[in-house]
């Protein structure tokens, strides 16, 4: 009977080992699926944030171009006003030199 008891213990041990391996594989498969879902979710969030950043950068570029155009227009106006003031000073100097004042 000792051989039968030893065989029974070996079979029970093998059954427990096989059950552990099968359960381990199921858990690994389930954990892998969760990891894939988690990674996909994180990737979607990152892509969304990058899209938002890209849109913000585009908006800033548009505002910068508009601001640059306003700055250029203002600079041109200042240059024209300086030229007009210079011409006015020349005319005033001519009038002063003629002695009309």
ZAZA-72958 format. One line per 3 residues: number of its first residue (from 1); their letters; for each residue x, y, z negated of N, C-alpha, C, O, CB. Coordinates in Angstrom, 3 decimals. Atoms other than C-alpha are relative to their C-alpha. Glycine has a CB too. Layout:
! residues N
NUM> A> X/Y/Z/X/Y/Z/X/Y/Z/X/Y/Z/X/Y/Z | ...
END
This chain:
! residues 101
1> XXX> 0.778/-1.192/0.000/0.000/0.000/0.000/0.837/1.282/0.000/0.360/2.357/0.361/-0.895/-0.016/-1.163 | -0.876/-1.168/0.012/2.927/2.309/-0.412/0.241/0.520/1.406/0.357/1.727/1.621/1.328/-0.338/-0.665 | -0.203/-0.434/-1.369/3.445/2.355/3.309/-1.236/0.739/0.488/-1.113/1.741/1.193/0.317/-1.197/0.914
4> XXX> 1.227/-0.665/-0.405/-0.186/3.296/3.848/-0.108/1.369/-0.646/-0.533/2.332/-0.008/-1.212/-0.849/-0.358 | 0.062/-1.296/0.691/0.031/6.047/1.240/1.009/0.953/0.627/0.692/2.127/0.815/0.276/-0.162/-1.527 | -1.021/-0.833/-0.648/3.236/7.382/2.837/-0.456/0.439/1.378/-0.233/1.580/1.783/1.329/-0.756/0.107
7> XXX> 0.518/-0.340/-1.325/1.611/7.236/6.268/-1.108/1.026/-0.103/-1.195/1.944/0.712/-0.508/-1.247/0.717 | 1.101/-0.950/0.210/-1.461/9.050/4.927/0.539/1.393/-0.336/0.038/2.397/0.172/-0.932/-0.495/-1.131 | -0.596/-1.294/0.374/0.676/11.791/3.377/0.665/0.631/1.220/0.560/1.841/1.419/1.038/-0.174/-1.155
10> XXX> -0.633/-0.518/-1.217/2.644/12.157/6.618/-1.043/0.532/0.966/-0.869/1.599/1.555/0.837/-1.090/0.681 | 1.060/-0.456/-0.907/-0.563/12.387/8.654/-0.651/1.282/-0.504/-0.937/2.189/0.278/-1.061/-1.089/0.168 | 0.588/-1.223/0.582/-2.035/14.963/6.259/0.971/1.167/0.203/0.551/2.274/0.541/-0.320/-0.195/-1.531
13> XXX> -1.008/-1.043/-0.206/1.227/16.928/6.463/0.039/0.458/1.447/0.113/1.656/1.721/1.376/-0.501/-0.419 | 0.015/-0.362/-1.421/1.203/16.804/10.253/-1.265/0.756/0.371/-1.214/1.709/1.149/0.127/-1.247/0.867 | 1.267/-0.686/-0.270/-2.465/17.829/10.343/0.043/1.432/-0.525/-0.401/2.358/0.155/-1.178/-0.764/-0.637
16> XXX> -0.115/-1.357/0.565/-1.777/20.802/8.051/0.953/0.853/0.838/0.688/2.031/1.075/0.493/-0.061/-1.470 | -0.960/-0.728/-0.830/1.232/21.796/10.160/-0.631/0.402/1.331/-0.491/1.541/1.777/1.256/-0.854/0.244 | 0.650/-0.302/-1.279/-0.741/21.556/13.393/-1.060/1.071/-0.179/-1.179/1.973/0.651/-0.625/-1.264/0.603
19> XXX> 1.017/-1.019/0.275/-3.598/23.554/11.853/0.650/1.361/-0.215/0.151/2.370/0.284/-0.838/-0.389/-1.233 | -0.724/-1.260/0.233/-1.131/26.214/10.678/0.513/0.604/1.294/0.439/1.815/1.498/1.165/-0.226/-0.953 | -0.506/-0.489/-1.282/0.411/26.452/14.130/-1.135/0.564/0.850/-0.998/1.633/1.444/0.722/-1.125/0.758
22> XXX> 1.144/-0.461/-0.800/-2.989/26.756/15.836/-0.536/1.311/-0.554/-0.794/2.241/0.209/-1.119/-1.067/0.025 | 0.494/-1.243/0.608/-4.193/29.400/13.349/0.991/1.152/0.221/0.593/2.293/0.456/-0.248/-0.204/-1.516 | -1.015/-1.019/-0.255/-0.906/31.253/13.746/-0.068/0.526/1.427/0.074/1.727/1.656/1.382/-0.560/-0.274
25> XXX> 0.116/-0.423/-1.398/-1.305/31.316/17.518/-1.242/0.864/0.228/-1.196/1.859/0.951/-0.041/-1.224/0.920 | 1.220/-0.813/-0.116/-4.891/32.593/17.226/0.213/1.392/-0.582/-0.192/2.393/0.009/-1.179/-0.692/-0.710 | -0.244/-1.296/0.639/-3.793/35.334/14.838/0.935/0.851/0.859/0.718/2.052/1.022/0.599/-0.195/-1.413
28> XXX> -0.924/-0.731/-0.869/-0.903/36.289/17.110/-0.733/0.563/1.221/-0.509/1.707/1.618/1.156/-0.917/0.448 | 0.761/-0.443/-1.173/-3.267/36.485/20.089/-0.912/1.166/-0.359/-1.010/2.140/0.387/-0.829/-1.161/0.579 | 0.909/-1.062/0.432/-5.755/38.608/18.153/0.773/1.276/-0.316/0.359/2.368/0.071/-0.810/-0.448/-1.228
31> XXX> -0.815/-1.172/0.326/-3.044/40.918/16.807/0.552/0.655/1.267/0.651/1.879/1.345/1.155/-0.396/-0.937 | -0.519/-0.540/-1.256/-1.620/41.308/20.303/-1.072/0.815/0.719/-0.787/1.877/1.272/0.504/-1.136/0.909 | 1.100/-0.743/-0.632/-5.018/42.363/21.643/-0.231/1.321/-0.716/-0.474/2.346/-0.080/-1.296/-0.835/-0.001
34> XXX> 0.173/-1.247/0.765/-5.346/44.903/18.829/1.116/0.984/0.320/0.878/2.183/0.463/-0.032/-0.288/-1.518 | -1.132/-0.875/-0.329/-1.885/46.248/19.589/-0.166/0.620/1.378/0.134/1.797/1.578/1.317/-0.779/-0.064 | 0.210/-0.514/-1.357/-2.738/46.590/23.269/-1.063/1.089/-0.017/-0.898/2.131/0.617/-0.412/-1.140/0.965
37> XXX> 1.060/-1.020/0.102/-5.954/48.462/22.423/0.525/1.254/-0.672/0.244/2.367/-0.228/-1.211/-0.544/-0.783 | -0.551/-1.141/0.724/-4.115/50.679/19.959/0.945/0.794/0.899/0.897/2.024/0.930/0.734/-0.469/-1.271 | -0.925/-0.685/-0.904/-1.388/51.449/22.490/-0.750/0.734/1.104/-0.386/1.851/1.472/0.985/-0.997/0.611
40> XXX> 0.793/-0.644/-1.055/-3.970/52.204/25.171/-0.684/1.254/-0.534/-0.744/2.272/0.154/-1.052/-0.980/0.564 | 0.657/-1.160/0.604/-5.824/54.544/22.811/1.000/1.130/-0.206/0.717/2.285/0.113/-0.655/-0.383/-1.340 | -1.024/-1.025/0.217/-2.632/56.361/21.855/0.450/0.613/1.318/0.652/1.824/1.403/1.204/-0.593/-0.739
43> XXX> -0.405/-0.504/-1.308/-1.622/56.659/25.499/-1.057/0.932/0.587/-0.722/1.950/1.193/0.262/-1.161/0.955 | 1.084/-0.862/-0.491/-5.029/58.109/26.398/0.009/1.342/-0.728/-0.191/2.390/-0.113/-1.371/-0.693/-0.181 | -0.047/-1.245/0.783/-4.743/60.658/23.586/1.174/0.865/0.458/1.041/2.077/0.622/0.119/-0.309/-1.520
46> XXX> -1.183/-0.748/-0.438/-1.242/61.629/24.684/-0.231/0.611/1.378/0.129/1.764/1.616/1.243/-0.914/0.025 | 0.268/-0.537/-1.348/-2.333/62.018/28.307/-0.963/1.175/-0.062/-0.785/2.168/0.645/-0.573/-1.097/0.917 | 0.961/-1.089/0.152/-5.277/64.172/27.250/0.693/1.251/-0.522/0.459/2.355/-0.030/-1.140/-0.411/-0.944
49> XXX> -0.718/-1.151/0.548/-3.018/66.391/25.186/0.934/0.609/1.030/1.042/1.831/1.123/0.788/-0.404/-1.241 | -0.877/-0.522/-1.053/-0.531/66.685/28.043/-0.786/0.749/1.063/-0.329/1.775/1.567/0.787/-1.133/0.646 | 0.847/-0.718/-0.966/-3.338/67.649/30.414/-0.392/1.368/-0.549/-0.371/2.364/0.175/-1.268/-0.823/0.334
52> XXX> 0.368/-1.278/0.619/-4.458/70.337/27.957/1.185/0.957/-0.009/1.026/2.151/0.244/-0.511/-0.221/-1.433 | -1.196/-0.845/-0.006/-0.896/71.617/27.663/0.265/0.518/1.412/0.601/1.687/1.602/1.229/-0.784/-0.529 | -0.200/-0.418/-1.385/-0.584/71.673/31.444/-0.968/1.097/0.410/-0.581/2.048/1.089/-0.147/-1.185/0.929
55> XXX> 0.988/-1.032/-0.316/-3.795/73.675/31.763/0.344/1.306/-0.694/0.174/2.381/-0.118/-1.405/-0.457/-0.404 | -0.394/-1.213/0.720/-2.575/76.110/29.113/1.175/0.683/0.685/1.209/1.908/0.801/0.359/-0.331/-1.454 | -1.158/-0.568/-0.698/0.715/76.565/30.946/-0.451/0.674/1.294/0.023/1.761/1.624/1.055/-1.098/0.300
58> XXX> 0.517/-0.615/-1.229/-1.155/77.222/34.197/-0.700/1.320/-0.296/-0.537/2.296/0.436/-0.968/-0.955/0.711 | 0.691/-1.225/0.403/-3.317/79.790/32.430/0.999/1.101/-0.351/0.820/2.260/0.021/-0.926/-0.276/-1.194 | -1.027/-0.985/0.367/-0.246/81.497/30.995/0.699/0.521/1.251/1.003/1.711/1.333/1.035/-0.619/-0.974
61> XXX> -0.625/-0.446/-1.253/1.336/81.598/34.468/-0.872/1.016/0.715/-0.380/2.032/1.206/0.271/-1.194/0.922 | 0.925/-0.923/-0.668/-1.744/83.263/35.907/-0.002/1.344/-0.706/0.057/2.392/-0.062/-1.427/-0.583/0.038 | -0.015/-1.249/0.765/-1.799/85.823/33.095/1.320/0.739/0.199/1.342/1.965/0.306/-0.230/-0.281/-1.497
64> XXX> -1.309/-0.624/-0.194/1.927/86.434/33.538/0.082/0.677/1.366/0.602/1.788/1.476/1.118/-1.044/-0.141 | -0.017/-0.601/-1.338/1.522/87.056/37.274/-0.814/1.282/0.025/-0.393/2.281/0.609/-0.543/-0.987/1.045 | 0.842/-1.200/0.041/-1.312/89.509/36.617/0.712/1.110/-0.765/0.691/2.269/-0.352/-1.371/-0.311/-0.652
67> XXX> -0.721/-0.986/0.792/0.741/91.251/33.959/1.191/0.556/0.781/1.474/1.752/0.724/0.472/-0.618/-1.324 | -1.126/-0.436/-0.821/3.747/91.372/36.286/-0.453/0.968/1.093/0.224/1.954/1.383/0.699/-1.210/0.625 | 0.533/-0.895/-1.036/1.613/92.941/39.014/-0.356/1.356/-0.591/-0.095/2.391/0.022/-1.236/-0.624/0.673
70> XXX> 0.328/-1.281/0.648/0.330/95.576/36.575/1.273/0.766/-0.337/1.324/1.985/-0.175/-0.837/-0.233/-1.283 | -1.267/-0.636/0.341/3.895/96.275/35.431/0.644/0.613/1.244/1.166/1.727/1.196/0.955/-1.017/-0.652 | -0.565/-0.498/-1.257/5.064/96.656/39.036/-0.750/1.247/0.467/-0.132/2.222/0.894/-0.051/-1.096/1.090
73> XXX> 0.803/-1.155/-0.411/2.193/99.028/39.835/0.301/1.203/-0.889/0.421/2.327/-0.401/-1.505/-0.337/-0.052 | -0.299/-1.097/0.920/2.915/101.089/36.727/1.394/0.559/0.272/1.596/1.773/0.235/-0.110/-0.473/-1.464 | -1.359/-0.437/-0.300/6.610/101.220/37.568/0.023/0.859/1.255/0.715/1.877/1.291/0.929/-1.207/0.167
76> XXX> 0.070/-0.787/-1.232/5.823/102.477/41.082/-0.627/1.360/-0.259/-0.191/2.371/0.292/-0.795/-0.750/1.072 | 0.643/-1.287/0.310/3.517/105.141/39.665/0.953/0.922/-0.742/0.978/2.124/-0.479/-1.272/-0.216/-0.837 | -0.964/-0.824/0.745/6.212/106.349/37.265/1.038/0.573/0.951/1.400/1.745/0.847/0.692/-0.827/-1.114
79> XXX> -0.992/-0.479/-0.966/8.724/106.578/40.111/-0.579/1.131/0.853/0.097/2.132/1.094/0.476/-1.159/0.902 | 0.634/-1.063/-0.805/6.266/108.618/42.226/-0.166/1.270/-0.821/0.066/2.367/-0.313/-1.373/-0.463/0.535 | 0.181/-1.189/0.843/5.523/110.947/39.310/1.330/0.693/-0.263/1.393/1.921/-0.309/-0.662/-0.380/-1.331
82> XXX> -1.312/-0.615/0.187/9.234/111.468/38.686/0.420/0.765/1.248/0.975/1.860/1.153/1.049/-1.064/-0.346 | -0.337/-0.698/-1.256/9.724/112.353/42.359/-0.802/1.284/0.140/-0.266/2.310/0.557/-0.257/-0.913/1.217 | 0.839/-1.207/-0.083/6.800/114.792/42.235/0.487/1.064/-0.977/0.522/2.251/-0.652/-1.479/-0.345/-0.289
85> XXX> -0.499/-0.963/0.991/8.160/116.381/39.069/1.304/0.621/0.486/1.520/1.819/0.303/0.211/-0.684/-1.376 | -1.262/-0.509/-0.530/11.586/116.726/40.694/-0.255/1.035/1.092/0.399/2.078/1.127/0.860/-1.152/0.548 | 0.335/-0.950/-1.060/10.035/118.422/43.749/-0.596/1.269/-0.585/-0.309/2.372/-0.119/-0.975/-0.628/1.000
88> XXX> 0.596/-1.183/0.634/8.012/120.713/41.504/1.077/0.860/-0.651/1.022/2.087/-0.571/-1.052/-0.416/-1.048 | -1.091/-0.771/0.611/11.151/121.714/39.604/0.812/0.743/1.064/1.238/1.876/0.841/0.924/-0.930/-0.813 | -0.730/-0.666/-1.081/12.903/122.490/42.896/-0.762/1.220/0.473/-0.169/2.274/0.704/0.241/-0.963/1.173
91> XXX> 0.807/-1.156/-0.442/10.014/124.732/43.957/0.032/1.103/-1.052/0.104/2.286/-0.719/-1.469/-0.426/0.280 | -0.045/-1.018/1.075/10.039/126.462/40.566/1.352/0.708/0.023/1.428/1.928/-0.118/-0.248/-0.652/-1.407 | -1.338/-0.610/-0.054/13.793/127.001/40.823/0.104/0.981/1.181/0.704/2.047/1.040/1.092/-1.102/0.122
94> XXX> -0.021/-0.923/-1.160/13.345/128.562/44.311/-0.741/1.276/-0.318/-0.293/2.373/0.016/-0.620/-0.662/1.244 | 0.774/-1.191/0.328/10.680/130.872/43.011/0.756/0.857/-0.992/0.742/2.081/-0.864/-1.373/-0.379/-0.561 | -0.775/-0.754/0.990/12.862/131.900/40.055/1.188/0.712/0.666/1.511/1.849/0.322/0.501/-0.942/-1.122
97> XXX> -1.147/-0.596/-0.687/15.832/132.532/42.350/-0.411/1.177/0.877/0.385/2.096/1.064/0.709/-1.048/0.845 | 0.476/-1.110/-0.817/13.758/134.823/44.574/-0.336/1.203/-0.854/-0.461/2.317/-0.346/-1.214/-0.416/0.810 | 0.279/-1.104/0.904/12.997/136.913/41.537/-1.455/0.353/-0.103/-1.794/1.458/-0.526/0.747/1.186/0.422
100> XX> 1.419/-0.298/0.062/9.289/136.690/41.731/-0.503/-0.089/-1.441/-1.600/0.381/-1.745/-0.788/-0.956/0.906 | 0.422/0.070/1.399/9.140/135.944/38.024/0.764/0.925/-0.847/0.532/0.990/-2.055/0.136/-1.371/-0.533
END
